[in-house]
C-alpha cells in the first residue's frame, strides 16, 4: 500500500503541479485583492481629494449616469463603495460567449462617469491586473470549464495533502515525539537530495492544516450545489427560494419604487447593517445584500433582503441567526480568502500560496534525481556485464 500511495502521490503531484502552483501563487495575491486594486486604480476605489456634496439618491443617480454615458449597458448589480466618497460600481451580466463582465465606475456625487473595464479580458494594464489574476485563480481563463478544472485540482491537492501525511507518518522504533521532530525539520548539511526531500516533507507538514482548509473550501466554492446538498444531509440548512419572475409577485402592477428606496427598505430590516450590493432582477424582484457587524465575510456580508418592486419584503436571510448548516456554508469563502481570521491569517495564507510551487519544484527535482540515479546504476550494471 505504501508503494502504491507513493506512486499515486508522485504522479498526481507532477501532473497537477503546474495548475496547483498557478492557483497557489495567484491565491497569495488574491488575499490582498481589494488593497491591490485600490492601489493600482485609486481614481475608482479612493475618495477624491476634493469630494462633492453627497447626493440624496446616489443609486438612482449612478444608474442615470450609466444610461447617459453607456446607453447600451444593462445594469445587473450596483456595488456600494467600501470607502465613503469613492465610486459606485455597476456590473453587467457575464457575456454568454466570452464569459467577460463589464464593470462601470461612477461618481454620482460629482456626476462623473469614471470609466469601465472587462473582467475576464486578457489585458495587461493597471485596470485589468487584479481581475486578470482573479480570473486566473478562479477560472484559469477558461470560463466554466476552467472553473471546474480549478475545483477538481483543489480536491486533488487535498488528496495529496492526506497521502503526504500518511507517507510522512513516523514508523521508526524511536520515540514518536523524536521521530516527529525529525520529520518537521530540515537539515541543510549533507547531500542535496536529503535536504530537498526534508524541505518537501517539512513544508507540507507544517502547512497541512492550511492546505486542507484552503483546498476543501476552494472546491466547495466551485461546486456549491453538491456542497449544500451534502451539508443539508447532516445539518439544518435554510435555502433561499428562487426569485419569482416579473409579474408573479402580488401587486406587481402598482408603481415601482426607486433603487434607493429598495436599499432603505432593506436597511430598515437590519438597522445596524450597511448595504453592499443591489441586484436588479430585470423587471422582477430585487435583492439587497448587507453587511452586519460580526459577520465572517467582512467585505460584503451575507445578509440578504429580497423585495418586490413596491418595496415589500419577500424574503430575508440573517446569517447571524441562521441554522448551523448555513453558518458552515457561509464560512467557506471567508476561510478560503483568509478574511475570517484577521491579518495574521492573511499573512499565513500568503505564505501558504508559495507551498504548491515549492512542493512541485522539490518533488520534480527529487523525481529527476531518482531517474538520474537509476540511469547511472543501469549504465554501471551494463558496464560490469560487458567487462565480465
C-alpha positions in Angstrom: 0.0 0.0 0.0 2.8 2.4 0.8 4.4 1.8 -2.6 1.1 2.4 -4.4 0.4 5.6 -2.4 3.9 6.8 -3.1 3.4 6.3 -6.9 0.0 8.0 -6.7 1.3 10.9 -4.7 4.2 11.4 -7.0 2.4 11.3 -10.3 -0.7 13.2 -9.3 1.6 15.9 -7.9 3.7 16.0 -11.0 0.7 16.1 -13.4 -1.4 18.6 -11.4 1.6 20.5 -10.1 1.6 23.4 -12.6 -2.1 24.1 -12.1 -1.6 23.9 -8.3 1.4 26.2 -8.4 -0.7 28.7 -10.5 -3.6 28.5 -8.1 -1.3 29.0 -5.1 0.7 32.0 -6.5 -2.5 33.8 -7.7 -4.2 32.9 -4.4 -1.3 34.7 -2.5 -2.2 37.9 -4.4 -6.0 37.4 -4.1 -5.7 37.6 -0.3 -5.0 41.3 -0.9 -7.1 41.9 -4.0 -9.1 44.9 -2.6 -6.0 46.7 -1.5 -4.1 45.9 -4.7 -7.0 47.1 -6.9 -7.3 50.3 -4.9 -3.5 50.9 -5.2 -3.5 50.4 -8.9 -6.7 52.3 -9.6 -7.1 55.0 -6.9 -9.5 57.1 -9.1 -12.0 54.3 -8.8 -11.5 52.9 -5.3 -10.4 56.0 -3.3 -12.4 59.1 -2.5 -11.3 62.2 -4.5 -9.2 64.8 -2.8 -12.0 67.3 -3.3 -15.2 65.5 -2.6 -18.5 66.8 -3.9 -21.6 67.2 -1.7 -23.4 63.9 -1.2 -26.4 63.4 -3.5 -29.7 62.4 -2.0 -30.3 59.4 -4.2 -26.8 58.0 -5.1 -28.0 54.7 -6.6 -30.6 56.4 -8.9 -28.0 59.0 -10.0 -25.5 56.2 -10.6 -27.9 54.4 -12.9 -28.9 57.6 -14.7 -25.2 58.4 -15.4 -24.7 54.9 -16.7 -27.6 55.3 -19.1 -26.2 58.6 -20.2 -22.6 57.5 -20.8 -23.1 53.9 -21.8 -26.5 53.7 -23.4 -26.3 50.0 -24.3 -25.3 48.9 -20.8 -27.8 46.7 -18.9 -27.1 47.0 -15.2 -27.3 43.8 -13.2 -25.7 44.7 -9.9 -24.8 48.0 -8.2 -21.9 47.8 -5.7 -21.6 50.4 -3.0 -18.1 51.8 -2.4 -16.2 50.4 0.5 -14.6 53.8 1.2 -17.1 56.7 1.6 -16.9 59.1 -1.4 -15.3 56.5 -3.8 -17.0 55.4 -7.0 -20.0 53.1 -7.2 -19.6 50.1 -9.4 -22.2 48.8 -11.8 -21.8 45.3 -13.1 -23.4 43.9 -16.2 -24.2 40.2 -16.6 -21.4 38.0 -17.9 -21.4 37.7 -21.7 -22.5 34.2 -22.8 -19.8 33.7 -25.4 -16.7 35.1 -23.7 -17.7 34.9 -20.0 -16.5 38.6 -19.6 -18.4 41.0 -17.4 -18.3 44.8 -17.9 -17.7 46.8 -14.8 -18.6 50.6 -14.8 -17.3 53.1 -12.3 -19.4 56.1 -11.5 -19.2 59.0 -9.0 -22.8 60.1 -8.5 -21.9 62.9 -6.1 -19.8 64.7 -8.7 -21.8 63.5 -11.6 -18.9 61.8 -13.3 -18.6 58.6 -15.3 -15.1 57.4 -14.5 -14.6 54.5 -16.9 -15.1 50.8 -17.3 -13.2 47.5 -17.6 -13.9 44.0 -18.9 -13.5 41.5 -16.1 -12.1 38.3 -17.7 -10.3 40.1 -20.6 -6.6 39.2 -21.1 -5.3 42.8 -20.8 -2.0 43.7 -19.1 -2.8 47.1 -17.7 -3.5 48.6 -14.2 -7.2 48.5 -14.7 -7.3 44.8 -15.6 -4.4 43.4 -13.5 -6.4 42.3 -10.4 -9.4 41.0 -12.4 -7.0 39.0 -14.6 -5.3 37.5 -11.5 -8.8 36.7 -10.1 -9.9 35.0 -13.3 -6.7 33.0 -13.4 -7.2 31.9 -9.9 -10.9 31.0 -10.2 -11.4 30.1 -13.8 -7.9 29.6 -15.2 -9.1 31.9 -18.0 -11.2 29.0 -19.3 -14.7 30.0 -18.4 -16.9 27.4 -16.7 -14.6 24.6 -17.9 -11.6 26.2 -16.2 -13.7 26.8 -13.1 -14.4 23.1 -12.9 -10.8 22.2 -13.5 -9.7 24.5 -10.7 -12.2 22.8 -8.3 -11.1 19.3 -9.3 -7.5 20.4 -8.8 -8.3 21.7 -5.3 -9.7 18.2 -4.4 -6.6 16.6 -5.8 -4.5 18.9 -3.6 -6.5 17.8 -0.5 -5.8 14.2 -1.5 -2.1 14.9 -2.0 -2.0 16.5 1.4 -3.5 13.5 3.1 -1.3 11.0 1.3 1.7 13.1 2.1 0.7 13.0 5.8 0.4 9.2 5.6 3.7 8.7 3.9 5.5 11.1 6.3 4.0 9.4 9.4 6.9 8.2 11.6 7.3 4.4 11.5 10.6 4.0 13.2 11.1 2.3 16.6 12.4 5.5 18.1 10.2 7.6 20.4 7.3 9.1 18.5 7.9 12.7 19.6 11.6 12.5 18.5 10.5 11.0 15.1 8.0 13.8 14.5 10.7 16.3 15.4 12.9 14.8 12.7 10.1 14.9 10.2 9.3 18.5 10.8 12.8 19.9 10.4 15.2 20.4 7.5 18.9 19.5 7.9 20.9 21.6 5.4 24.1 19.6 5.9 24.7 16.5 3.8 23.7 15.5 0.3 21.3 17.8 -1.6 18.8 15.0 -2.2 18.3 14.7 1.5 17.7 18.3 2.4 15.4 18.8 -0.6 13.4 15.8 0.4 13.2 17.1 4.0 12.1 20.5 2.8 9.4 18.9 0.7 8.2 16.9 3.7 8.5 19.6 6.4 6.8 22.3 4.3 3.9 20.0 3.6 3.5 19.0 7.2 3.9 22.5 8.7 1.2 24.0 6.4 -1.0 20.9 6.3 -3.9 22.4 8.3 -4.0 25.5 6.0 -3.7 23.2 2.9 -6.8 21.3 3.9 -8.8 24.4 4.8 -7.9 26.2 1.6 -8.3 23.2 -0.8 -11.6 21.9 0.6 -13.2 25.4 0.9 -12.0 26.2 -2.7 -13.6 23.0 -4.0 -16.8 23.8 -2.1 -17.0 27.3 -3.7 -16.6 25.7 -7.2 -19.3 23.1 -6.5 -21.8 25.0 -4.3 -24.9 22.9 -5.0 -23.4 19.5 -4.2 -21.8 21.0 -1.2 -25.1 22.5 0.1 -26.8 19.2 -0.5 -24.2 17.3 1.4 -24.3 19.7 4.3 -28.1 19.5 4.4 -28.0 15.8 4.8 -26.3 16.2 8.2 -27.1 19.7 9.4 -30.2 22.0 9.2 -29.9 24.4 6.3 -32.1 27.3 5.3 -32.5 27.6 1.5 -33.4 30.9 -0.2 -36.3 30.5 -2.7 -35.7 31.3 -6.3 -36.6 34.9 -7.2 -40.0 34.9 -8.8 -40.3 36.1 -12.3 -41.6 39.5 -13.2 -45.4 39.7 -12.9 -45.6 36.8 -10.4 -45.5 39.0 -7.3 -48.8 40.2 -5.8 -49.4 43.8 -6.6 -46.7 44.0 -9.2 -48.9 46.4 -11.3 -48.5 49.1 -8.7 -46.0 51.9 -9.2 -42.4 50.8 -8.6 -40.2 52.4 -6.0 -36.7 53.6 -6.9 -33.4 51.8 -6.1 -32.6 54.0 -3.2 -36.0 53.2 -1.6 -35.3 49.5 -2.0 -32.0 49.9 -0.2 -33.6 51.9 2.5 -36.3 49.2 3.0 -33.7 46.5 3.3 -31.7 48.5 5.8 -34.9 49.0 7.8 -34.9 45.2 8.3 -31.3 45.3 9.6 -30.7 48.8 11.1 -27.1 48.2 12.1 -26.0 46.8 8.7 -24.6 48.7 5.7 -25.7 47.7 2.2 -23.0 46.4 -0.1 -24.8 45.3 -3.3 -28.2 45.8 -5.1 -29.0 43.1 -7.6 -31.7 44.0 -10.1 -33.8 41.2 -11.4 -34.9 42.6 -14.7 -38.5 43.8 -14.1 -39.0 41.4 -11.2 -37.9 41.4 -7.6 -34.6 42.8 -6.4 -32.1 41.6 -3.8 -30.1 43.8 -1.4 -27.0 42.3 0.3 -25.9 43.9 3.5 -23.0 43.5 6.0 -23.8 43.2 9.7 -21.2 43.7 12.4 -19.9 40.3 13.4 -20.2 38.6 10.0 -17.2 36.5 8.9 -17.3 37.9 5.3 -16.2 41.4 6.2 -16.1 42.6 2.6 -19.7 42.3 1.5 -21.5 40.3 4.1 -24.1 37.5 3.6 -27.2 39.3 4.9 -29.9 39.4 2.2 -33.3 41.0 1.8 -35.4 40.3 -1.2 -38.1 42.8 -2.1 -40.7 43.3 -4.9 -40.6 46.5 -6.9 -43.0 48.2 -4.5 -40.6 47.6 -1.6 -42.4 44.8 0.1 -40.2 42.2 1.8 -40.4 38.8 0.1 -37.7 37.0 2.0 -34.8 37.8 4.4 -31.7 36.0 5.4 -29.8 36.7 8.6 -26.5 34.8 8.7 -26.0 35.6 12.4 -29.3 33.8 13.3 -29.2 31.1 10.6 -29.1 27.4 11.2 -25.7 25.8 11.8 -25.6 24.4 8.2 -25.8 27.9 6.8 -23.1 29.1 9.1 -20.8 26.4 7.9 -21.5 27.1 4.2 -21.2 30.9 4.8 -17.7 30.3 6.4 -16.2 28.8 3.2 -15.4 31.9 1.3 -14.0 33.9 4.3 -11.9 30.9 5.3 -10.7 30.5 1.8 -9.7 34.1 1.4 -8.3 34.4 5.0 -10.5 37.4 5.9 -12.4 35.4 8.6 -9.3 35.1 10.8 -7.7 38.6 10.6 -4.4 40.0 9.5 -2.3 37.1 10.8 -4.3 34.6 8.8 -3.9 36.7 5.6 -0.2 36.7 6.1 -0.1 33.0 6.7 -2.4 32.4 3.6 0.0 34.5 1.6 3.0 32.3 2.6 0.9 29.2 2.0 0.3 30.3 -1.6 4.0 29.6 -2.2 3.7 26.0 -1.0 2.3 24.3 -4.1 5.2 25.8 -6.2 7.7 24.7 -3.6 6.3 21.2 -3.4 6.3 20.9 -7.2 9.8 22.2 -7.5 11.3 19.9 -4.8 9.1 16.9 -5.9 10.1 17.3 -9.6 13.8 17.7 -8.6 13.7 14.5 -6.5 11.9 12.6 -9.3 14.5 13.8 -11.8 17.3 12.9 -9.4 15.9 9.5 -8.8 15.7 8.9 -12.6 19.4 10.1 -13.0 20.5 7.7 -10.2 18.7 4.8 -11.7 20.1 5.5 -15.2 23.6 5.7 -13.7 23.1 2.4 -11.9 21.8 0.8 -15.2 24.9 2.1 -17.0 27.2 0.7 -14.3 25.5 -2.7 -14.4 25.8 -2.8 -18.2 29.5 -1.9 -18.0 30.1 -4.7 -15.4 28.3 -7.2 -17.5 30.4 -6.3 -20.6 33.6 -6.5 -18.6 32.7 -10.0 -17.4 
